[in-house]
Every structure is written in C-alpha cells, then in structure tokens.
Amino acid sequence: MNNLQRLELETKGIKLEQDELTIYLQENDLQPFTEYNPSSNTNKRNIYKSALSALESIANDTNRMQTIKLDDMTLSYFHQNLMNRIDQLEHKIRNLKTDEQIQNESNFFMLFAD
C-alpha cells in the first residue's frame, strides 16, 4: 500500500481527486507513490495531517460540501460529522509522537538532594 492509498483509507466516503490528495501529501512531506510504513509514527502523523488538510478544505467550501454529502444526510448533519472528525484528527496528531521524538526520550529520572 502506498501513501496515497493510505490517505484514501483515512478519507473513506469522501471522493477527492487524486491530484488534490497528492498535493495534501506533498505539503506534509510525503510522496504519494512511496510505500506506506505503518511502523513509522512520523509517517502515520503525516498521513493524519494530510487527511486533516483535506477535510478542512472541504469544511471551508460549502458548495463542495453539498455535492459530497450523502443522499440521506442533511448538510448540517454532514458538517457536524465532518467537524467531529477534524477534531479527532487534531487530537490524534497532537498525541502522536514522531520517530525522532521517541528516540530522544529517556526512560530514567534523576533526583538530586542536598
């Protein structure tokens, strides 16, 4: 699976042009046709950031939201669900450490007393 396919999984149910998804990936330091590395926290984080960028662009374009919404869902309900998903992604991104941050962590505590 490549990065573009992984981003499509993250934005499942919302059809976006491949060119648009490619731009979102490149803006977040990923190449679309490079193999997705699920064991890399940095790669996961950048996929989430790309999905967040895509969803935020949809949320800012009301005309586009009307064409993307499902037939049995009202526009306000779709918008509410979209905003909830954006909040979830922001939370995931804030809590997910990059590979570099994990390597720089130390697991010991030193206490000095006088």
Secondary structure as GFF3:
##gff-version 3
##sequence-region A 1 114
A	DSSP	alpha_helix	3	10	.	.	.	ID=ss1
A	DSSP	alpha_helix	18	27	.	.	.	ID=ss2
A	DSSP	alpha_helix	41	59	.	.	.	ID=ss3
A	DSSP	alpha_helix	62	68	.	.	.	ID=ss4
A	DSSP	alpha_helix	75	95	.	.	.	ID=ss5
A	DSSP	alpha_helix	99	103	.	.	.	ID=ss6
###
